[in-house]
């Protein structure tokens, strides 16, 4: 099978060019076409000699995902349903900040997910497979392309400013490919994003959390969502492997660069994890960890069996946290009407083949 050009590292591409008797500096040109100018074919690489374009086209594919559906929510959040080369489907979500300036792309790291969180729609799919680094990066290329089109038709905000690994899948359960993708997203020969604009969210895979902070400079978010092992174990099976004490002591020891904080995500589930006792326990658990808490109202999906804590309860929870010196924010649910909000991604669309 011919390889996708986007699977090659700069070194591998350089080696291929050398073997073809080409100048190695062509590698940089090709990478710029792919990651900076958003080329979609070798033919488009207009400053390469024709013969080289033909050689490339014979040796490699230039595949990207196909947009099966692009849905737009009332709040102008956009959800991409993408079909990969093998037909697997994933979703990415483009989320404009309510007051402009920021435009966040939420990307997937796996097809489905194997973590089994009771409150998450993606979990119902099970793990189908991990995404390759280029399939992760393609989500960004794809969204950027769609934004280019939107800008041409007069939409204001058209540059992606932040990337979050908060779509389908557990990024740290696909560690090598996620780190490779982060490399491409942040490289100067790649997409040139600052790692400070990238956040990886995890259910709490302790060994990989430590490695991530050593291997990259991205931000870390940890999905906590409960304050006792009993409750967390029921909501998030991963807690049986890495219970709260292990998770939080690892957080305490992470090599966080100065002034950096860990974000703890906490899905608010009525009557399950939202009491004022929970707020007090949470304050205690986070003592000594540079942290902020992001309270996420539960987003419903068919058959979930959970309900969100009402707004007033979330406010009270937040106030209780603050009394203990823990700063909490409430995540405004975006794109709910198109099932694009946290925990609603399940690629439910029938394939439009
Ligand atoms: N697997 C990683 C990355 C996904 S991030 C992780 O869990 O961190 C998705 C975030 O949405 C997580 O914080 C998760 O706890 C939260 N979430 C999952 N299902 C949800 C739902 N139905 N409503 C609101 N938030 C949900």
Boltz pocket constraint, residues with backbone or C-beta under 6 A from the ligand:
constraints:
  - pocket:
      binder: B
      contacts: [[A, 115], [A, 119], [A, 120], [A, 121], [A, 165], [A, 166], [A, 167], [A, 168], [A, 169], [A, 170], [A, 171], [A, 201], [A, 202], [A, 203], [A, 221], [A, 222], [A, 223], [A, 225], [A, 265], [A, 266], [A, 267], [A, 296], [A, 297], [A, 298], [A, 299], [A, 300], [A, 301], [A, 342], [A, 343], [A, 344]]
      max_distance: 6.0
